[in-house]
Amino acid sequence: MEIKSIRSRENARIKKARQLTFKKYRWRNKKFIVENPTTISDALTAGFKFEKIFLTSEFRDKNSEKIKNWQKRNEKGEFFLISQRINKHLSQLDTPSGVVAVYNMSRRDLSAGESVVYLNNLNNPGNLGAILRNCLAFDFRNVVLDINCADLYNPKVLAAAKDSVFKLNIYMDKKGDWLEKNNLPLYVTLPGQGEDLEKLKANKEFCLVLGSESRGIDEEIVKKADKKINIKMRGDAESLGVVSAAAIILYKLNL
């Protein structure tokens, strides 16, 4: 497959890809970019193909077999060779990887008959991405993000989430009414309050709400909870970080 060269930052494709570094253009165009080559490969394995991909000659020379594999698995994808200068113009990494892939956003409906993880006020991109990765690791495939969460396609979210963004069923609760329609038992996490996680007898299916470290879970959600979960800690620690707490809870509830 031919790899075409682009030599100017003023090229129309480069301008459109550059727009995707801004949230409003990502959502307007329903596209986003990924710069991690491992994530690009994992996305292909999961059936998600990039629309186009920009490569530096240095990346191409070091990853010739990988690129051939991408071309074989994504025959309709467009491949373009760019300079390091253009790569730096497109990249949101401190050290550009040499590859920028453009994807179309796609919606995957929540799977019926499975538990849901509802993320409330997770506005830290790194924390959001890490928790999404935890959800995938412990087989919680249904995730709902409320309006106060960081943008799913923020580069810091994608960097932390790795391939989980492609493999999870993620629903955006933009109207804030998903919990009102939810029929699953509602569990919330409250440091120092509620049932000890070790003794918790969970329902087969449930909705687990995780909140941010700074704001916690909204009080109106806490009031509706069927169960309040607490991780019993030893020592002088006041609380766990939300990512660590999420990993422990998801692991325990998946046993």
FIKOLZA-1660 file (N, C-alpha, C; in steps of 0.1 Angstrom, whole numbers, plus 5000, padded with zeros to 4 digits):
% residues 255
   i   px   py   pz ch aa at
   1 5008 4988 5000  A  M  N
   1 5000 5000 5000  A  M CA
   1 5009 5012 5000  A  M  C
   2 5005 5022 4992  A  E  N
   2 5013 5034 4990  A  E CA
   2 5012 5043 5003  A  E  C
   3 5023 5049 5007  A  I  N
   3 5023 5059 5017  A  I CA
   3 5027 5072 5011  A  I  C
   4 5017 5081 5011  A  K  N
   4 5019 5094 5005  A  K CA
   4 5026 5104 5014  A  K  C
   5 5033 5113 5009  A  S  N
   5 5041 5123 5017  A  S CA
   5 5033 5136 5018  A  S  C
   6 5034 5142 5030  A  I  N
   6 5028 5155 5032  A  I CA
   6 5040 5163 5038  A  I  C
   7 5042 5175 5031  A  R  N
   7 5054 5182 5035  A  R CA
   7 5051 5196 5041  A  R  C
   8 5038 5199 5042  A  S  N
   8 5035 5213 5047  A  S CA
   8 5024 5212 5058  A  S  C
   9 5026 5220 5069  A  R  N
   9 5016 5221 5079  A  R CA
   9 5003 5227 5074  A  R  C
  10 5004 5234 5063  A  E  N
  10 4992 5240 5057  A  E CA
  10 4983 5230 5049  A  E  C
  11 4988 5218 5048  A  N  N
  11 4980 5208 5041  A  N CA
  11 4966 5206 5048  A  N  C
  12 4956 5204 5040  A  A  N
  12 4942 5203 5046  A  A CA
  12 4941 5192 5055  A  A  C
  13 4947 5181 5053  A  R  N
  13 4946 5169 5062  A  R CA
  13 4953 5172 5075  A  R  C
  14 4964 5179 5074  A  I  N
  14 4971 5183 5087  A  I CA
  14 4963 5193 5095  A  I  C
  15 4957 5202 5088  A  K  N
  15 4949 5212 5095  A  K CA
  15 4937 5206 5102  A  K  C
  16 4931 5196 5096  A  K  N
  16 4919 5189 5102  A  K CA
  16 4923 5181 5114  A  K  C
  17 4935 5174 5112  A  A  N
  17 4940 5166 5123  A  A CA
  17 4944 5174 5135  A  A  C
  18 4950 5186 5132  A  R  N
  18 4954 5195 5142  A  R CA
  18 4942 5200 5150  A  R  C
  19 4931 5202 5144  A  Q  N
  19 4918 5206 5151  A  Q CA
  19 4914 5197 5162  A  Q  C
  20 4918 5184 5160  A  L  N
  20 4913 5173 5169  A  L CA
  20 4921 5174 5182  A  L  C
  21 4930 5183 5183  A  T  N
  21 4937 5185 5196  A  T CA
  21 4928 5194 5205  A  T  C
  22 4917 5199 5200  A  F  N
  22 4908 5207 5208  A  F CA
  22 4894 5200 5209  A  F  C
  23 4889 5200 5221  A  K  N
  23 4877 5193 5224  A  K CA
  23 4865 5196 5215  A  K  C
  24 4863 5209 5213  A  K  N
  24 4851 5213 5205  A  K CA
  24 4851 5208 5191  A  K  C
  25 4863 5207 5185  A  Y  N
  25 4865 5201 5172  A  Y CA
  25 4864 5186 5172  A  Y  C
  26 4869 5180 5182  A  R  N
  26 4867 5165 5183  A  R CA
  26 4852 5161 5183  A  R  C
  27 4844 5168 5191  A  W  N
  27 4830 5165 5191  A  W CA
  27 4822 5170 5179  A  W  C
  28 4827 5181 5174  A  R  N
  28 4820 5186 5162  A  R CA
  28 4822 5176 5150  A  R  C
  29 4834 5171 5149  A  N  N
  29 4837 5162 5138  A  N CA
  29 4836 5147 5141  A  N  C
  30 4833 5144 5154  A  K  N
  30 4832 5131 5159  A  K CA
  30 4844 5122 5155  A  K  C
  31 4856 5128 5158  A  K  N
  31 4869 5122 5155  A  K CA
  31 4879 5125 5166  A  K  C
  32 4888 5116 5168  A  F  N
  32 4899 5118 5178  A  F CA
  32 4912 5112 5174  A  F  C
  33 4923 5115 5181  A  I  N
  33 4936 5110 5177  A  I CA
  33 4942 5102 5188  A  I  C
  34 4950 5092 5183  A  V  N
  34 4958 5083 5192  A  V CA
  34 4972 5083 5188  A  V  C
  35 4981 5084 5197  A  E  N
  35 4996 5085 5194  A  E CA
  35 5004 5073 5199  A  E  C
  36 4997 5064 5206  A  N  N
  36 5004 5052 5211  A  N CA
  36 5003 5040 5201  A  N  C
  37 5015 5036 5196  A  P  N
  37 5015 5025 5186  A  P CA
  37 5009 5012 5192  A  P  C
  38 5011 5009 5204  A  T  N
  38 5006 4997 5210  A  T CA
  38 4990 4998 5211  A  T  C
  39 4985 5009 5214  A  T  N
  39 4971 5011 5215  A  T CA
  39 4965 5010 5201  A  T  C
  40 4972 5015 5191  A  I  N
  40 4967 5014 5177  A  I CA
  40 4966 4999 5173  A  I  C
  41 4976 4991 5177  A  S  N
  41 4976 4977 5173  A  S CA
  41 4965 4970 5181  A  S  C
  42 4963 4973 5194  A  D  N
  42 4953 4967 5202  A  D CA
  42 4939 4971 5197  A  D  C
  43 4937 4983 5192  A  A  N
  43 4924 4987 5187  A  A CA
  43 4921 4979 5174  A  A  C
  44 4931 4977 5166  A  L  N
  44 4928 4968 5154  A  L CA
  44 4924 4954 5158  A  L  C
  45 4930 4949 5168  A  T  N
  45 4927 4936 5173  A  T CA
  45 4912 4936 5178  A  T  C
  46 4908 4947 5184  A  A  N
  46 4894 4948 5189  A  A CA
  46 4884 4952 5178  A  A  C
  47 4889 4953 5166  A  G  N
  47 4880 4956 5154  A  G CA
  47 4879 4971 5151  A  G  C
  48 4887 4980 5157  A  F  N
  48 4885 4994 5155  A  F CA
  48 4897 4999 5146  A  F  C
  49 4893 5004 5134  A  K  N
  49 4903 5007 5124  A  K CA
  49 4904 5023 5123  A  K  C
  50 4916 5027 5122  A  F  N
  50 4918 5042 5121  A  F CA
  50 4914 5046 5107  A  F  C
  51 4910 5059 5106  A  E  N
  51 4906 5064 5093  A  E CA
  51 4919 5068 5085  A  E  C
  52 4928 5074 5091  A  K  N
  52 4941 5078 5085  A  K CA
  52 4952 5078 5096  A  K  C
  53 4964 5077 5091  A  I  N
  53 4975 5076 5101  A  I CA
  53 4987 5084 5095  A  I  C
  54 4994 5092 5103  A  F  N
  54 5005 5100 5099  A  F CA
  54 5018 5094 5106  A  F  C
  55 5028 5092 5098  A  L  N
  55 5040 5086 5103  A  L CA
  55 5053 5094 5099  A  L  C
  56 5062 5095 5108  A  T  N
  56 5075 5101 5105  A  T CA
  56 5084 5090 5098  A  T  C
  57 5094 5094 5090  A  S  N
  57 5102 5084 5084  A  S CA
  57 5110 5076 5094  A  S  C
  58 5113 5083 5105  A  E  N
  58 5121 5076 5116  A  E CA
  58 5112 5065 5122  A  E  C
  59 5099 5067 5124  A  F  N
  59 5091 5057 5129  A  F CA
  59 5089 5046 5119  A  F  C
  60 5087 5050 5106  A  R  N
  60 5085 5040 5096  A  R CA
  60 5097 5030 5095  A  R  C
  61 5109 5036 5096  A  D  N
  61 5122 5028 5094  A  D CA
  61 5123 5018 5106  A  D  C
  62 5119 5022 5118  A  K  N
  62 5121 5014 5130  A  K CA
  62 5109 5004 5131  A  K  C
  63 5098 5006 5124  A  N  N
  63 5086 4998 5127  A  N CA
  63 5080 4993 5114  A  N  C
  64 5089 4989 5104  A  S  N
  64 5084 4985 5091  A  S CA
  64 5075 4973 5092  A  S  C
  65 5077 4963 5100  A  E  N
  65 5069 4951 5101  A  E CA
  65 5055 4955 5108  A  E  C
  66 5056 4963 5117  A  K  N
  66 5043 4968 5124  A  K CA
  66 5035 4975 5114  A  K  C
  67 5041 4984 5106  A  I  N
  67 5033 4992 5096  A  I CA
  67 5027 4982 5086  A  I  C
  68 5035 4973 5081  A  K  N
  68 5029 4963 5071  A  K CA
  68 5017 4955 5077  A  K  C
  69 5018 4952 5090  A  N  N
  69 5007 4946 5097  A  N CA
  69 4995 4955 5097  A  N  C
  70 4997 4968 5100  A  W  N
  70 4986 4977 5101  A  W CA
  70 4979 4978 5087  A  W  C
  71 4988 4979 5077  A  Q  N
  71 4983 4980 5063  A  Q CA
  71 4975 4968 5059  A  Q  C
  72 4979 4956 5063  A  K  N
  72 4972 4944 5060  A  K CA
  72 4959 4943 5067  A  K  C
  73 4958 4948 5079  A  R  N
  73 4946 4947 5087  A  R CA
  73 4937 4958 5085  A  R  C
  74 4941 4969 5079  A  N  N
  74 4933 4981 5077  A  N CA
  74 4935 4986 5063  A  N  C
  75 4930 4978 5053  A  E  N
  75 4932 4981 5039  A  E CA
  75 4927 4994 5034  A  E  C
  76 4916 4999 5041  A  K  N
  76 4910 5012 5037  A  K CA
  76 4916 5024 5044  A  K  C
  77 4925 5022 5054  A  G  N
  77 4931 5033 5061  A  G CA
  77 4941 5040 5052  A  G  C
  78 4942 5053 5053  A  E  N
  78 4951 5061 5045  A  E CA
  78 4964 5063 5054  A  E  C
  79 4975 5062 5047  A  F  N
  79 4988 5063 5053  A  F CA
  79 4996 5075 5047  A  F  C
  80 5001 5083 5056  A  F  N
  80 5008 5095 5052  A  F CA
  80 5022 5097 5059  A  F  C
  81 5032 5100 5052  A  L  N
  81 5045 5103 5057  A  L CA
  81 5047 5118 5060  A  L  C
  82 5051 5121 5072  A  I  N
  82 5052 5135 5076  A  I CA
  82 5066 5137 5083  A  I  C
  83 5070 5150 5083  A  S  N
  83 5083 5153 5090  A  S CA
  83 5081 5153 5105  A  S  C
  84 5092 5153 5112  A  Q  N
  84 5092 5155 5126  A  Q CA
  84 5086 5168 5130  A  Q  C
  85 5088 5178 5122  A  R  N
  85 5083 5192 5125  A  R CA
  85 5067 5191 5125  A  R  C
  86 5062 5185 5115  A  I  N
  86 5047 5183 5114  A  I CA
  86 5042 5174 5125  A  I  C
  87 5049 5164 5128  A  N  N
  87 5045 5155 5139  A  N CA
  87 5044 5163 5152  A  N  C
  88 5054 5171 5155  A  K  N
  88 5054 5179 5167  A  K CA
  88 5042 5189 5167  A  K  C
  89 5039 5194 5155  A  H  N
  89 5027 5203 5154  A  H CA
  89 5014 5196 5157  A  H  C
  90 5013 5183 5154  A  L  N
  90 5001 5175 5156  A  L CA
  90 5001 5169 5170  A  L  C
  91 5012 5166 5176  A  S  N
  91 5013 5158 5188  A  S CA
  91 5009 5166 5200  A  S  C
  92 5004 5159 5210  A  Q  N
  92 5001 5165 5223  A  Q CA
  92 5010 5159 5234  A  Q  C
  93 5020 5152 5229  A  L  N
  93 5030 5145 5239  A  L CA
  93 5042 5154 5240  A  L  C
  94 5049 5154 5252  A  D  N
  94 5061 5161 5253  A  D CA
  94 5072 5156 5244  A  D  C
  95 5072 5143 5242  A  T  N
  95 5081 5136 5232  A  T CA
  95 5072 5129 5222  A  T  C
  96 5069 5135 5210  A  P  N
  96 5061 5128 5200  A  P CA
  96 5066 5114 5197  A  P  C
  97 5056 5105 5195  A  S  N
  97 5059 5091 5192  A  S CA
  97 5063 5088 5178  A  S  C
  98 5060 5098 5169  A  G  N
  98 5063 5095 5155  A  G CA
  98 5051 5090 5147  A  G  C
  99 5039 5088 5154  A  V  N
  99 5027 5083 5148  A  V CA
  99 5015 5090 5154  A  V  C
 100 5006 5094 5145  A  V  N
 100 4993 5100 5149  A  V CA
 100 4982 5094 5141  A  V  C
 101 4973 5086 5147  A  A  N
 101 4962 5080 5141  A  A CA
 101 4949 5087 5143  A  A  C
 102 4941 5088 5133  A  V  N
 102 4928 5095 5134  A  V CA
 102 4917 5085 5134  A  V  C
 103 4908 5085 5144  A  Y  N
 103 4897 5076 5145  A  Y CA
 103 4883 5083 5145  A  Y  C
 104 4873 5076 5140  A  N  N
 104 4860 5081 5142  A  N CA
 104 4854 5076 5155  A  N  C
 105 4847 5085 5162  A  M  N
 105 4841 5081 5174  A  M CA
 105 4830 5071 5171  A  M  C
 106 4828 5061 5180  A  S  N
 106 4818 5052 5178  A  S CA
 106 4811 5049 5191  A  S  C
 107 4798 5047 5191  A  R  N
 107 4790 5044 5203  A  R CA
 107 4787 5029 5204  A  R  C
 108 4790 5024 5216  A  R  N
 108 4787 5010 5219  A  R CA
 108 4777 5010 5230  A  R  C
 109 4765 5004 5227  A  D  N
 109 4754 5003 5238  A  D CA
 109 4759 4995 5250  A  D  C
 110 4753 4999 5261  A  L  N
 110 4756 4991 5273  A  L CA
 110 4750 4977 5272  A  L  C
 111 4757 4967 5276  A  S  N
 111 4752 4953 5275  A  S CA
 111 4742 4951 5286  A  S  C
 112 4731 4945 5282  A  A  N
 112 4720 4942 5291  A  A CA
 112 4724 4930 5300  A  A  C
 113 4719 4930 5312  A  G  N
 113 4722 4919 5321  A  G CA
 113 4736 4919 5327  A  G  C
 114 4742 4931 5327  A  E  N
 114 4756 4932 5333  A  E CA
 114 4756 4944 5342  A  E  C
 115 4765 4944 5352  A  S  N
 115 4767 4955 5361  A  S CA
 115 4773 4967 5353  A  S  C
 116 4771 4979 5360  A  V  N
 116 4775 4992 5354  A  V CA
 116 4784 4999 5364  A  V  C
 117 4794 5006 5359  A  V  N
 117 4802 5015 5367  A  V CA
 117 4799 5029 5363  A  V  C
 118 4794 5037 5372  A  Y  N
 118 4790 5051 5369  A  Y CA
 118 4800 5060 5375  A  Y  C
 119 4806 5068 5367  A  L  N
 119 4817 5077 5371  A  L CA
 119 4811 5091 5373  A  L  C
 120 4812 5096 5385  A  N  N
 120 4807 5109 5389  A  N CA
 120 4818 5119 5392  A  N  C
 121 4818 5130 5385  A  N  N
 121 4828 5141 5388  A  N CA
 121 4843 5137 5386  A  N  C
 122 4845 5127 5378  A  L  N
 122 4859 5123 5375  A  L CA
 122 4865 5133 5365  A  L  C
 123 4869 5144 5370  A  N  N
 123 4874 5155 5360  A  N CA
 123 4889 5155 5358  A  N  C
 124 4896 5146 5365  A  N  N
 124 4911 5145 5363  A  N CA
 124 4913 5135 5352  A  N  C
 125 4918 5139 5341  A  P  N
 125 4920 5130 5329  A  P CA
 125 4928 5118 5332  A  P  C
 126 4939 5119 5339  A  G  N
 126 4947 5107 5342  A  G CA
 126 4939 5097 5351  A  G  C
 127 4932 5102 5361  A  N  N
 127 4924 5093 5370  A  N CA
 127 4913 5086 5362  A  N  C
 128 4906 5094 5353  A  L  N
 128 4896 5088 5345  A  L CA
 128 4901 5077 5336  A  L  C
 129 4912 5079 5329  A  G  N
 129 4918 5069 5321  A  G CA
 129 4922 5057 5328  A  G  C
 130 4928 5059 5340  A  A  N
 130 4933 5048 5348  A  A CA
 130 4921 5039 5353  A  A  C
 131 4910 5046 5357  A  I  N
 131 4899 5038 5361  A  I CA
 131 4892 5030 5350  A  I  C
 132 4892 5036 5338  A  L  N
 132 4887 5029 5327  A  L CA
 132 4895 5016 5324  A  L  C
 133 4908 5018 5326  A  R  N
 133 4917 5006 5324  A  R CA
 133 4914 4996 5335  A  R  C
 134 4911 5000 5347  A  N  N
 134 4908 4991 5358  A  N CA
 134 4895 4984 5355  A  N  C
 135 4885 4991 5349  A  C  N
 135 4872 4985 5345  A  C CA
 135 4874 4973 5336  A  C  C
 136 4883 4976 5326  A  L  N
 136 4885 4965 5316  A  L CA
 136 4893 4954 5322  A  L  C
 137 4902 4957 5331  A  A  N
 137 4910 4946 5337  A  A CA
 137 4902 4937 5345  A  A  C
 138 4891 4942 5352  A  F  N
 138 4883 4934 5361  A  F CA
 138 4869 4931 5355  A  F  C
 139 4868 4932 5342  A  D  N
 139 4857 4928 5334  A  D CA
 139 4844 4935 5337  A  D  C
 140 4845 4948 5340  A  F  N
 140 4833 4956 5341  A  F CA
 140 4832 4964 5328  A  F  C
 141 4824 4959 5318  A  R  N
 141 4824 4964 5305  A  R CA
 141 4815 4976 5303  A  R  C
 142 4805 4978 5311  A  N  N
 142 4796 4989 5310  A  N CA
 142 4800 5000 5319  A  N  C
 143 4803 5012 5313  A  V  N
 143 4807 5024 5320  A  V CA
 143 4799 5036 5316  A  V  C
 144 4794 5043 5325  A  V  N
 144 4787 5056 5323  A  V CA
 144 4795 5068 5328  A  V  C
 145 4796 5078 5320  A  L  N
 145 4803 5090 5324  A  L CA
 145 4793 5101 5326  A  L  C
 146 4794 5108 5337  A  D  N
 146 4784 5120 5338  A  D CA
 146 4790 5132 5332  A  D  C
 147 4782 5143 5332  A  I  N
 147 4786 5155 5324  A  I CA
 147 4798 5162 5330  A  I  C
 148 4802 5159 5343  A  N  N
 148 4813 5165 5350  A  N CA
 148 4826 5157 5348  A  N  C
 149 4826 5146 5341  A  C  N
 149 4838 5139 5339  A  C CA
 149 4847 5146 5328  A  C  C
 150 4859 5143 5328  A  A  N
 150 4868 5148 5318  A  A CA
 150 4864 5142 5304  A  A  C
 151 4868 5149 5294  A  D  N
 151 4865 5145 5280  A  D CA
 151 4871 5131 5278  A  D  C
 152 4863 5122 5274  A  L  N
 152 4868 5108 5271  A  L CA
 152 4880 5108 5262  A  L  C
 153 4880 5117 5252  A  Y  N
 153 4890 5117 5241  A  Y CA
 153 4901 5127 5244  A  Y  C
 154 4902 5132 5256  A  N  N
 154 4913 5140 5260  A  N CA
 154 4926 5132 5259  A  N  C
 155 4937 5137 5253  A  P  N
 155 4949 5129 5252  A  P CA
 155 4954 5123 5264  A  P  C
 156 4952 5130 5276  A  K  N
 156 4957 5124 5288  A  K CA
 156 4948 5112 5293  A  K  C
 157 4935 5113 5290  A  V  N
 157 4926 5102 5293  A  V CA
 157 4931 5090 5284  A  V  C
 158 4933 5092 5271  A  L  N
 158 4936 5081 5262  A  L CA
 158 4950 5075 5266  A  L  C
 159 4959 5083 5270  A  A  N
 159 4972 5078 5274  A  A CA
 159 4971 5069 5286  A  A  C
 160 4963 5072 5296  A  A  N
 160 4961 5064 5308  A  A CA
 160 4952 5052 5305  A  A  C
 161 4942 5054 5296  A  A  N
 161 4932 5043 5294  A  A CA
 161 4937 5032 5285  A  A  C
 162 4947 5035 5277  A  K  N
 162 4952 5026 5267  A  K CA
 162 4941 5021 5258  A  K  C
 163 4940 5008 5256  A  D  N
 163 4930 5002 5247  A  D CA
 163 4916 5001 5253  A  D  C
 164 4914 5005 5265  A  S  N
 164 4901 5003 5272  A  S CA
 164 4890 5011 5265  A  S  C
 165 4894 5023 5260  A  V  N
 165 4884 5032 5253  A  V CA
 165 4878 5025 5241  A  V  C
 166 4885 5016 5235  A  F  N
 166 4880 5008 5223  A  F CA
 166 4872 4996 5228  A  F  C
 167 4875 4991 5239  A  K  N
 167 4869 4978 5243  A  K CA
 167 4857 4978 5253  A  K  C
 168 4855 4990 5259  A  L  N
 168 4844 4991 5269  A  L CA
 168 4832 4997 5262  A  L  C
 169 4820 4994 5268  A  N  N
 169 4808 5000 5264  A  N CA
 169 4806 5013 5272  A  N  C
 170 4809 5025 5266  A  I  N
 170 4809 5037 5274  A  I CA
 170 4797 5046 5269  A  I  C
 171 4789 5050 5279  A  Y  N
 171 4778 5059 5276  A  Y CA
 171 4780 5072 5283  A  Y  C
 172 4777 5083 5275  A  M  N
 172 4778 5097 5281  A  M CA
 172 4765 5101 5286  A  M  C
 173 4764 5103 5299  A  D  N
 173 4751 5107 5305  A  D CA
 173 4750 5123 5305  A  D  C
 174 4749 5128 5293  A  K  N
 174 4749 5143 5291  A  K CA
 174 4737 5150 5297  A  K  C
 175 4726 5143 5297  A  K  N
 175 4714 5149 5303  A  K CA
 175 4713 5147 5318  A  K  C
 176 4721 5139 5324  A  G  N
 176 4721 5136 5338  A  G CA
 176 4709 5129 5343  A  G  C
 177 4703 5121 5334  A  D  N
 177 4691 5113 5339  A  D CA
 177 4693 5098 5338  A  D  C
 178 4705 5093 5336  A  W  N
 178 4707 5079 5335  A  W CA
 178 4703 5072 5348  A  W  C
 179 4708 5077 5359  A  L  N
 179 4706 5071 5372  A  L CA
 179 4691 5071 5375  A  L  C
 180 4683 5080 5371  A  E  N
 180 4669 5080 5373  A  E CA
 180 4662 5068 5366  A  E  C
 181 4667 5064 5355  A  K  N
 181 4662 5053 5347  A  K CA
 181 4668 5040 5351  A  K  C
 182 4679 5040 5359  A  N  N
 182 4686 5028 5363  A  N CA
 182 4677 5019 5372  A  N  C
 183 4676 5007 5369  A  N  N
 183 4669 4997 5378  A  N CA
 183 4678 4988 5386  A  N  C
 184 4691 4990 5385  A  L  N
 184 4700 4982 5392  A  L CA
 184 4702 4987 5406  A  L  C
 185 4705 4978 5416  A  P  N
 185 4709 4983 5429  A  P CA
 185 4720 4992 5429  A  P  C
 186 4719 5003 5436  A  L  N
 186 4729 5014 5435  A  L CA
 186 4739 5013 5447  A  L  C
 187 4752 5012 5444  A  Y  N
 187 4762 5011 5454  A  Y CA
 187 4771 5024 5453  A  Y  C
 188 4774 5030 5464  A  V  N
 188 4783 5042 5464  A  V CA
 188 4795 5039 5473  A  V  C
 189 4806 5045 5471  A  T  N
 189 4818 5044 5479  A  T CA
 189 4820 5056 5488  A  T  C
 190 4821 5054 5501  A  L  N
 190 4822 5065 5511  A  L CA
 190 4833 5061 5521  A  L  C
 191 4844 5069 5520  A  P  N
 191 4855 5066 5530  A  P CA
 191 4850 5067 5544  A  P  C
 192 4853 5056 5552  A  G  N
 192 4850 5056 5566  A  G CA
 192 4835 5054 5569  A  G  C
 193 4827 5052 5559  A  Q  N
 193 4812 5050 5562  A  Q CA
 193 4808 5037 5554  A  Q  C
 194 4797 5032 5559  A  G  N
 194 4790 5021 5552  A  G CA
 194 4796 5007 5555  A  G  C
 195 4792 4997 5547  A  E  N
 195 4796 4983 5549  A  E CA
 195 4811 4981 5545  A  E  C
 196 4817 4973 5553  A  D  N
 196 4831 4969 5550  A  D CA
 196 4831 4961 5537  A  D  C
 197 4839 4965 5528  A  L  N
 197 4840 4958 5515  A  L CA
 197 4842 4943 5516  A  L  C
 198 4850 4939 5526  A  E  N
 198 4854 4925 5528  A  E CA
 198 4842 4917 5532  A  E  C
 199 4832 4923 5538  A  K  N
 199 4820 4916 5542  A  K CA
 199 4808 4918 5533  A  K  C
 200 4809 4926 5523  A  L  N
 200 4798 4929 5515  A  L CA
 200 4793 4917 5507  A  L  C
 201 4780 4916 5507  A  K  N
 201 4773 4905 5498  A  K CA
 201 4767 4913 5487  A  K  C
 202 4773 4913 5475  A  A  N
 202 4768 4920 5464  A  A CA
 202 4758 4913 5456  A  A  C
 203 4749 4920 5450  A  N  N
 203 4739 4914 5441  A  N CA
 203 4747 4909 5428  A  N  C
 204 4740 4901 5421  A  K  N
 204 4746 4896 5409  A  K CA
 204 4749 4907 5399  A  K  C
 205 4740 4917 5398  A  E  N
 205 4742 4928 5390  A  E CA
 205 4739 4941 5398  A  E  C
 206 4747 4951 5395  A  F  N
 206 4745 4964 5403  A  F CA
 206 4751 4975 5395  A  F  C
 207 4749 4987 5401  A  C  N
 207 4755 4999 5395  A  C CA
 207 4764 5005 5406  A  C  C
 208 4777 5005 5403  A  L  N
 208 4787 5011 5413  A  L CA
 208 4790 5025 5409  A  L  C
 209 4789 5034 5418  A  V  N
 209 4792 5048 5416  A  V CA
 209 4806 5051 5422  A  V  C
 210 4815 5057 5414  A  L  N
 210 4828 5061 5419  A  L CA
 210 4829 5076 5417  A  L  C
 211 4834 5084 5427  A  G  N
 211 4835 5098 5426  A  G CA
 211 4849 5103 5426  A  G  C
 212 4851 5116 5424  A  S  N
 212 4864 5122 5424  A  S CA
 212 4870 5123 5438  A  S  C
 213 4884 5124 5438  A  E  N
 213 4890 5126 5451  A  E CA
 213 4886 5140 5457  A  E  C
 214 4885 5150 5449  A  S  N
 214 4883 5163 5454  A  S CA
 214 4868 5166 5458  A  S  C
 215 4859 5161 5450  A  R  N
 215 4844 5164 5452  A  R CA
 215 4837 5152 5458  A  R  C
 216 4842 5140 5457  A  G  N
 216 4835 5128 5461  A  G CA
 216 4823 5126 5453  A  G  C
 217 4813 5119 5458  A  I  N
 217 4800 5116 5451  A  I CA
 217 4789 5126 5454  A  I  C
 218 4782 5130 5445  A  D  N
 218 4771 5140 5447  A  D CA
 218 4762 5135 5458  A  D  C
 219 4758 5144 5467  A  E  N
 219 4749 5140 5478  A  E CA
 219 4736 5134 5474  A  E  C
 220 4730 5139 5463  A  E  N
 220 4717 5134 5458  A  E CA
 220 4719 5119 5454  A  E  C
 221 4731 5116 5449  A  I  N
 221 4733 5102 5445  A  I CA
 221 4735 5093 5457  A  I  C
 222 4742 5098 5467  A  V  N
 222 4744 5091 5480  A  V CA
 222 4731 5088 5486  A  V  C
 223 4721 5097 5486  A  K  N
 223 4708 5095 5492  A  K CA
 223 4700 5084 5486  A  K  C
 224 4703 5081 5473  A  K  N
 224 4695 5071 5466  A  K CA
 224 4702 5057 5467  A  K  C
 225 4714 5057 5473  A  A  N
 225 4721 5044 5474  A  A CA
 225 4714 5033 5481  A  A  C
 226 4715 5021 5476  A  D  N
 226 4710 5009 5483  A  D CA
 226 4721 5004 5492  A  D  C
 227 4734 5006 5489  A  K  N
 227 4745 5002 5497  A  K CA
 227 4756 5012 5497  A  K  C
 228 4762 5014 5508  A  K  N
 228 4773 5023 5509  A  K CA
 228 4786 5015 5513  A  K  C
 229 4796 5016 5505  A  I  N
 229 4808 5007 5506  A  I CA
 229 4820 5014 5512  A  I  C
 230 4826 5008 5521  A  N  N
 230 4838 5014 5527  A  N CA
 230 4850 5004 5527  A  N  C
 231 4862 5009 5523  A  I  N
 231 4874 5000 5523  A  I CA
 231 4880 5002 5537  A  I  C
 232 4880 4992 5545  A  K  N
 232 4886 4992 5558  A  K CA
 232 4901 4993 5557  A  K  C
 233 4908 5003 5562  A  M  N
 233 4922 5005 5561  A  M CA
 233 4929 5003 5575  A  M  C
 234 4941 4999 5574  A  R  N
 234 4949 4998 5586  A  R CA
 234 4960 5009 5586  A  R  C
 235 4964 5013 5598  A  G  N
 235 4974 5024 5598  A  G CA
 235 4968 5038 5599  A  G  C
 236 4976 5048 5596  A  D  N
 236 4973 5062 5598  A  D CA
 236 4967 5068 5585  A  D  C
 237 4966 5061 5574  A  A  N
 237 4961 5067 5562  A  A CA
 237 4947 5071 5563  A  A  C
 238 4944 5084 5559  A  E  N
 238 4930 5089 5559  A  E CA
 238 4921 5083 5549  A  E  C
 239 4927 5081 5537  A  S  N
 239 4919 5076 5525  A  S CA
 239 4929 5071 5514  A  S  C
 240 4923 5064 5505  A  L  N
 240 4930 5060 5493  A  L CA
 240 4927 5069 5482  A  L  C
 241 4937 5070 5472  A  G  N
 241 4934 5077 5460  A  G CA
 241 4923 5070 5452  A  G  C
 242 4915 5077 5444  A  V  N
 242 4904 5071 5437  A  V CA
 242 4908 5060 5428  A  V  C
 243 4919 5060 5422  A  V  N
 243 4923 5050 5413  A  V CA
 243 4926 5037 5420  A  V  C
 244 4933 5038 5431  A  S  N
 244 4936 5026 5440  A  S CA
 244 4924 5021 5446  A  S  C
 245 4915 5029 5451  A  A  N
 245 4902 5025 5456  A  A CA
 245 4894 5018 5446  A  A  C
 246 4893 5023 5434  A  A  N
 246 4886 5017 5423  A  A CA
 246 4891 5003 5420  A  A  C
 247 4904 5002 5419  A  A  N
 247 4910 4989 5416  A  A CA
 247 4906 4978 5427  A  A  C
 248 4907 4982 5439  A  I  N
 248 4904 4973 5450  A  I CA
 248 4889 4969 5450  A  I  C
 249 4880 4978 5448  A  I  N
 249 4866 4975 5448  A  I CA
 249 4862 4967 5436  A  I  C
 250 4867 4971 5424  A  L  N
 250 4864 4963 5412  A  L CA
 250 4869 4949 5413  A  L  C
 251 4881 4947 5418  A  Y  N
 251 4887 4934 5420  A  Y CA
 251 4878 4926 5429  A  Y  C
 252 4874 4931 5441  A  K  N
 252 4866 4924 5451  A  K CA
 252 4853 4920 5445  A  K  C
 253 4846 4930 5439  A  L  N
 253 4833 4927 5434  A  L CA
 253 4832 4918 5422  A  L  C
 254 4844 4915 5416  A  N  N
 254 4845 4906 5405  A  N CA
 254 4848 4892 5409  A  N  C
 255 4850 4890 5422  A  L  N
 255 4854 4876 5426  A  L CA
 255 4841 4867 5426  A  L  C
% end
